Every structure is written in structure tokens, then in C-alpha cells.
Amino acid sequence: MPAQWTGKLIGEIHNAGFTIKEVAWRANLHDKYVSQVLNADREAPSAEAKLRKALDELIIERGEVDE
């Protein structure tokens, strides 16, 4: 069963208008690896922080942060 954070993160990525591949690329992770992590086929304790940071950076780059 996937960790609870994975579903929340997938929703945040979708709502921000990005793809898993874009976030994976930004985090310097292979998209297939990220897919395995998000589907609970692989454990990666540091993945959540890396993926959240990558998503935050993408959102900032696009200029969608409330000031």
C-alpha cells in the first residue's frame, strides 16, 4: 500500500499543472524510479523531500507563488 504522502503529492503535482516526469526530472530522479516509489513498489525514504522540493521549485519558476 502506498504511503499517504504519495497520493497527496500526486494531487499537488496534478493541481499545479505539472507531470510526474517534469517533477522527477527537476529532482534529478528517473521517472520510472519515481513511479515505483509513488506506487509503493519501491521504498525511498528521501524521495518525499526531494520531490516536494522539486515541485516547489517548478511552481516558483512559473511565478505562481503568492507574495
C-alpha positions as CSV (number, residue, x, y, z in Angstrom):
1,M,0.0,0.0,0.0
2,P,1.4,3.4,-1.0
3,A,2.4,5.8,1.8
4,Q,-0.2,8.5,2.4
5,W,2.2,11.3,1.3
6,T,2.3,9.8,-2.3
7,G,-1.4,10.4,-3.0
8,K,-1.2,13.9,-1.6
9,L,1.9,14.7,-3.7
10,I,0.4,13.3,-6.9
11,G,-2.7,15.5,-6.4
12,E,-0.5,18.6,-5.7
13,I,1.5,17.9,-8.9
14,H,-1.7,17.5,-10.9
15,N,-3.3,20.6,-9.5
16,A,-0.2,22.6,-10.2
17,G,-0.3,21.5,-13.8
18,F,2.9,19.5,-13.9
19,T,3.6,15.9,-14.8
20,I,5.4,13.3,-12.7
21,K,8.1,13.3,-15.4
22,E,8.7,17.0,-15.0
23,V,9.0,16.8,-11.2
24,A,11.2,13.7,-11.5
25,W,13.5,15.5,-13.9
26,R,13.7,18.5,-11.7
27,A,14.6,16.3,-8.7
28,N,17.3,14.5,-10.8
29,L,15.5,11.2,-10.5
30,H,14.4,8.8,-13.2
31,D,10.7,9.0,-13.9
32,K,10.4,5.2,-13.8
33,Y,12.0,5.2,-10.3
34,V,9.7,7.9,-9.1
35,S,6.7,5.9,-10.5
36,Q,7.9,2.9,-8.5
37,V,8.2,5.0,-5.3
38,L,4.7,6.6,-5.8
39,N,3.1,3.2,-6.4
40,A,4.8,1.6,-3.4
41,D,6.8,-0.8,-5.5
42,R,10.0,0.6,-4.0
43,E,10.9,2.3,-0.7
44,A,12.8,5.6,-0.8
45,P,12.9,7.5,2.5
46,S,14.4,10.6,1.0
47,A,12.1,10.7,-2.1
48,E,9.3,12.7,-0.5
49,A,11.6,15.6,0.4
50,K,13.3,15.6,-3.0
51,L,10.0,15.5,-4.9
52,R,8.4,18.2,-2.8
53,K,11.4,20.5,-3.2
54,A,11.4,19.9,-7.0
55,L,7.6,20.7,-7.2
56,D,8.1,23.9,-5.1
57,E,10.9,25.0,-7.4
58,L,8.9,24.4,-10.5
59,I,6.0,26.4,-9.1
60,I,8.3,29.3,-8.1
61,E,9.9,29.3,-11.6
62,R,6.5,29.6,-13.1
63,G,5.8,32.6,-10.9
64,E,2.8,31.2,-9.1
65,V,3.8,31.9,-5.5
66,D,1.6,34.3,-3.6
67,E,3.7,37.2,-2.3
